[in-house]
Amino acid sequence: MKHLINFFYLAFLFSIIFTEGNCQEAEQKTGMINFFIDCEDCDFTFVRQELTFVSFVRDPQLADVHILVTHSHTGGGGHKYFLNFIGLKDFKDFNYEYIVTTKQSDTDDDVRKALLKMIKIGILPYYSKTNFIDHLNIDLEESENRNADNLTIDRWKKWVFRIESGGNLHKEESQNSYSLNFGTSAEKITEAWKTGYEGNYEFNREKFYDEDEDTTITNRQDSKEFSGEFIKSLNEKWSAGVFSTYTSRTYTNIEHNSGLAAGIEYNIFPWKECNSRVFAIRYLAGINYVDYYDRTIYDKLYETLFSEQLEINLELIQPWGEISVGLDGRNYFHDFSKNRLTLESDFSIRITKNLSFNCELTTQIVHDQLYLPMGQVSRDDLLLERRKLATTYEVGGSIGLRFTFGSFYNNVVNERF
């Protein structure tokens, strides 16, 4: 009996040692670094296909490293991506930031390969702190065999130009419509200056045939817009600018509207942090000369208007979500009761590891429709939306919840069908 007890005791100890050894081995195998990619523009399937040895999780609460990717537009028409590697748990306070700049001519494949390359670079510092680094091969070479003496010559002097046009046609027995549009822009962005011009022209034609009354109803909409801006960076937080505009739009009864304004802007945070947070306050004052197609409800065919505008804009992009809130108030100097207040908000907040909340809302309080034409709105204008109607408010938005559950690990790629 004593020998039997000793046997079971030794078996128990052996099982503990064996189990512990297996656990340690399993822990070593499964104790991979878990990464969570927070990126809207990344081709996640492509990333997983190329990095099969990396453990990606879909829940940031389970991640050892949170990869937050944001982007801004560049002066060259491309994008500048900011990849923030945020260490969690055992890697807390080990944070890194990398930048990927793409050109306007880059394809989606070029962009995803550039992002993948930087993700590979970003994960190395974390693997270097584990013994898994012994299983990685690292090759470093210059892709085009250039040397440091090569100089870049920009014959366009940082100017970027765009020209585009398009149209559509639709025809039926009782109606037809067609439209054409043309747009052009020129932009130059440096650290000190931001200069840009943009012009757009669009016209739409619709015809409806009423056989019973033997009449033809025609809807004509024309729109012309031109804008120019000259913005000077004064320091890390202050900016100043001059803005010119020209508009012509049948929908709002404006034949010609030429404007010139000057403004100043202060960002509470340095502009170098704009990829993660912006809290900007802007003030603009300007003059507009307006010609109307039809006499307005204020008995005006033309007038000169002086106005001011104050904007407050907050943008936060963090691992817990994104928030963008903008408050814009403007009024005319000759009559402060002629004003407009606009609130725009966009929220995307992660409530729990499985639940996120999304909301977009735009609200306007409108008291500045000086362009409204005199007289009653005809039935045709009302049904065809040929003229802007009087209103004291405008509201629009969307709201939603997203709930996800299931396996936290998503390393398998299967693109069949």
Secondary structure as the mmCIF struct_conf table of DSSP 4:
data_model
#
loop_
_struct_conf.conf_type_id
_struct_conf.id
_struct_conf.beg_label_comp_id
_struct_conf.beg_label_asym_id
_struct_conf.beg_label_seq_id
_struct_conf.end_label_comp_id
_struct_conf.end_label_asym_id
_struct_conf.end_label_seq_id
HELX_RH_AL_P HELX_RH_AL_P1 LYS A 2 THR A 30
HELX_LH_PP_P HELX_LH_PP_P1 MET A 32 ILE A 33
STRN STRN1 ASN A 34 ASP A 38
BEND BEND1 GLU A 40 CYS A 42
HELX_RH_AL_P HELX_RH_AL_P2 PHE A 44 GLU A 50
TURN_TY1_P TURN_TY1_P1 THR A 52 PHE A 53
BEND BEND2 VAL A 54 VAL A 54
STRN STRN2 SER A 55 PHE A 56
STRN STRN3 VAL A 57 VAL A 57
BEND BEND3 ARG A 58 ARG A 58
HELX_RH_3T_P HELX_RH_3T_P1 PRO A 60 LEU A 62
BEND BEND4 ASP A 64 ASP A 64
STRN STRN4 VAL A 65 HIS A 73
TURN_TY1_P TURN_TY1_P2 GLY A 75 GLY A 76
BEND BEND5 GLY A 77 GLY A 78
STRN STRN5 HIS A 79 GLY A 87
HELX_RH_3T_P HELX_RH_3T_P2 LYS A 89 PHE A 91
TURN_TY1_P TURN_TY1_P3 LYS A 92 ASP A 93
STRN STRN6 TYR A 96 THR A 102
TURN_TY1_P TURN_TY1_P4 GLN A 104 SER A 105
HELX_RH_AL_P HELX_RH_AL_P3 ASP A 108 TYR A 127
TURN_TY1_P TURN_TY1_P5 SER A 128 LYS A 129
BEND BEND6 THR A 130 THR A 130
HELX_RH_3T_P HELX_RH_3T_P3 ASN A 131 HIS A 135
TURN_TY1_P TURN_TY1_P6 SER A 143 GLU A 144
TURN_TY1_P TURN_TY1_P7 ALA A 148 ASP A 149
TURN_TY1_P TURN_TY1_P8 ARG A 155 LYS A 158
STRN STRN7 TRP A 159 LYS A 171
BEND BEND7 GLU A 173 SER A 174
STRN STRN8 GLN A 175 ILE A 189
BEND BEND8 GLU A 191 ALA A 192
STRN STRN9 TRP A 193 ASP A 210
TURN_TY1_P TURN_TY1_P9 GLU A 211 ASP A 214
STRN STRN10 THR A 215 SER A 233
BEND BEND9 ASN A 235 LYS A 237
STRN STRN11 TRP A 238 ARG A 249
HELX_RH_3T_P HELX_RH_3T_P4 THR A 250 THR A 252
TURN_TY1_P TURN_TY1_P10 ASN A 253 ASN A 253
STRN STRN12 ILE A 254 ASN A 267
BEND BEND10 ILE A 268 PHE A 269
HELX_RH_3T_P HELX_RH_3T_P5 TRP A 271 GLU A 273
TURN_TY1_P TURN_TY1_P11 CYS A 274 SER A 276
STRN STRN13 ARG A 277 TYR A 292
BEND BEND11 TYR A 293 ASP A 294
STRN STRN14 THR A 296 THR A 296
TURN_TY1_P TURN_TY1_P12 ILE A 297 TYR A 298
BEND BEND12 ASP A 299 ASP A 299
BEND BEND13 LEU A 301 LEU A 301
STRN STRN15 TYR A 302 GLN A 318
TURN_TY1_P TURN_TY1_P13 PRO A 319 TRP A 320
STRN STRN16 GLY A 321 TYR A 332
TURN_TY1_P TURN_TY1_P14 PHE A 333 HIS A 334
STRN STRN17 ASP A 335 ARG A 350
BEND BEND14 THR A 352 ASN A 354
STRN STRN18 LEU A 355 VAL A 366
TURN_TY1_P TURN_TY1_P15 LEU A 370 TYR A 371
HELX_LH_PP_P HELX_LH_PP_P2 LEU A 372 LEU A 372
STRN STRN19 PRO A 373 PRO A 373
BEND BEND15 MET A 374 GLY A 375
HELX_LH_PP_P HELX_LH_PP_P3 GLN A 376 SER A 378
HELX_RH_AL_P HELX_RH_AL_P4 ARG A 379 LEU A 384
TURN_TY1_P TURN_TY1_P16 GLU A 385 GLU A 385
BEND BEND16 ARG A 387 ARG A 387
HELX_LH_PP_P HELX_LH_PP_P4 LYS A 388 ALA A 390
BEND BEND17 THR A 392 THR A 392
STRN STRN20 TYR A 393 PHE A 403
BEND BEND18 GLY A 406 GLY A 406
BEND BEND19 PHE A 408 PHE A 408
STRN STRN21 TYR A 409 TYR A 409
#
